[in-house]
Every structure is written in C-alpha cells, then in structure tokens.
Amino acid sequence: MSFKEVREYAAGDDIRFIDWNVSARFGHPYSKIFEEERELTVMLIVDISNSSLFGTQYGFKRDLATEIAAVLAFSAVSNGDKVGAIFYSDKMEMYVPPKKGRQHALFIVREILSLEAKGKSTRLNTALKYFTNAIKQSSIAFILSDFIDSNYEDTLRVVGKSMT
C-alpha cells in the first residue's frame, strides 16, 4: 500500500487515516487515501542442487520447494503480477524472465520438477549476483533453498539493501 492523496473526511472513513497536520491547517478533517501497488514482479530463486533430492518419508526437499513455488507463482498470477525464476546449483542453471499468466506459472513449476542440475553443490552467491544484475525493476524475491552453503550472508545483505 502506498500513499495516494488526501481528501476531505467523509462519514464512514476510518479515523485511523485522518491526516492531523492537514486537518489542523484547513480547520476540518481530511483522510489519507492509499492505493495498492500493482504490476509487481515476483522472482523465485530456486536451489536445484543435489542436496534438494534428499528427503524423508514425507517427500524430498525439491517437492516442498515446488509446492511453495507453485503457491507463490499462482498467487502472483491471480494478483495480476509477473513471475520469473532463477534456478541455480553451484552455477546458474536457468533463468526464466518474468511474465504474466497461468501458463507461465505452470512452465516454472514444470521446470522445477524436471530440471536436472549440472552442478553438484549449492552456491547462493552466484544466484544472488545474477539476480541483482538481471533484474533492474523493483521486485519481490523468494529464495527457496536448504541453504547448505557458506559465505552468502554479505551478498544477501547487499541484495536486500538494493531492493528496498
């Protein structure tokens, strides 16, 4: 939600949104109006390394990541947002540019299920650096990983600051 404008208070408006500074200046109450941000970009950064093929009797890590990615992707699609994905192991495996639509979300889910990693281990730094270079617009990123990696914290801190 972002601030849009101020208008005169009308009966039924939420009193929590009264702008007291403007109300004091003009002598009668004014309310703040907010609008929901639209056209967001949701990026899924998915670890497909060999460690994601480990699991318990309830399922593999990759199955859980696929389920979470599907929920996030279809939520974004139903909200009218674009969805993209970065698949990584110890190197960049695949980049799916952000697009709208149910078919695109299904494509991303299919890729998570079928893509086989060429690399063996996990290197989150590689994916985060690629993300900061490839995605120039403001976006919401979800990292789906088991985080069996080291020394990615500094890169994660830089990515977080550049996206706010």
Summary of the structure (lengths in Angstrom):
residues: 164
radius of gyration: 20.9
end to end distance: 14.5
largest distance: 67.9
contacts: 472
relative contact order: 0.17
helix: 41%
strand: 27%
